[in-house]
Amino acid sequence: GQAFMKLGKDEKASQLIESVLSIDPNHVSGLNTYSRLLINQDSQLDKAEEFIEKALVIEPHNGELLATKAIIWFRKKDTDMALGLLEKAISINPKNVKYFVQKKLIYEFLGDEANAEKMKLKIKNLHEE
């Protein structure tokens, strides 16, 4: 599913993920991927949240799932919730550069250059480790 998403073939990705979820409705990776697919369709944010919530019930301490949920809240214009979720993801996996990139983008969106710069430095330091 993720490969088709990266190629921009959302319809094919959707079919594949729906097949996986029909076989295993608790497939965490499938739920996360489907949620990300739905996020790309802004009108589907509530449905995307339903799928990511289901995945989080199964794996509440999964940083990737929290980061996906952060994207949903950012798209819903709740940057505080998005930043809080990313903080949780970082506490679980403090070396995942992607989480800091997401935070940097939110700070840039907010016009918070000081925190955006802090994230930039953190990203740079993580790449050097």
N, C-alpha and C positions, 0 to 999 in steps of 0.2 A: 504494500500500500504506500509506504513512504517513498519508494522509488518512483512510482507513478505520480505522486504529488510533486516531487522535485522536477519531474519532466513536464509539469503543468497539465497532466491528464487526470484531473480531479474526478471525472465520471468513472473512469476505470478504477482509480484508487478507491472510490466510494463503494463500488461493486465488490471489490476484493475484501475490503474491511468488513462490509456487511456480511459477506460469506463467513469470514473468520468468527464474527460475533454471533452468527446464527448457530455455529457449532459450539462455541465457547463464549457465552455472554459475559463472562468474567475475565476475559483475556485482557489484562491490564495494558499491554502495549497496543492492542487493537483499539481499546477504549480511548487511550491517549491520542493515537494517530487519527481516529475518527473525530475526536474533539478538535484537533488542530485543523483538520479538513473543514469542519464546520465554522471554525473561527474565520477562515478566509471568506466566508459568506456572512457578512455583517448581520444579516437578518436572522442568522441561525445561532446567535450568541447564547441564548437561553438553552437551546438544545445541546450546544457544545458544553455548557456548564453541567447539564444533567449527566452527560457521559463522563466528564472528568470527576464529578462527585462520586459516581459509582466506582470509578477506579480508585479514588482516594479512600473509600470505605474499605477496600481490599488491601491497599498499601498506603496507609496514612503518612508514612515517613519517606515517601518517594519524592526526591527533589525535582525530578523531571515532571511529575504530575503537578507539583506545586507551581513550577515555572509555567506550565500550560495554563493553569488556573489564573496565574498573574497576567498572562496575555489577555485572557477573557476580561478581567477586571479593568485592564488598561483600555481595552476597546470599549468598555462600558463607561469610560471616563472616570473611574474611581482609582486614581493613582495611589492614594494612601493604602488601599487594600492590596493593590498590585505590589507595591514596595514591601508591605508586610509579608506577603506570601514569598517574595524573593528572599527576604531575610530568613524565613524558615528554611527555604531551599539551601541557602548558603550555610546555615547552621548544620545542615545534614551533610553537605558536600562543599566545604569551603574552597576547594581547588577547581571548581567547575567555572571556567571562564565565561561560559554562556550566561550564567546568572548575573554576573557583573556587567556584561554587555547589555543585558536587558535593563538593569538598573540605570546604566549610563544613558540609554535611550530615553528612559522615563524622565530622568533629570534634565536632559536636553529639551524634551518636550515641555517641561515645566519652566524652562528658562533658568534653572538652577545650575549656573556654570561652575560654582565651587564644588558641589557634589559630583557633577559630571566629570570634573577634572580628577577628583579623588578616585572615581571609578576607572578612569583612564589609566591612572598610575597603578592601581591594583591589577588591572588587566595586563599591563606591561610587566609588572613584577611576576605575575603568574606565568606568563610566557617565558620568562627568564629562568624560572625554577627547573 
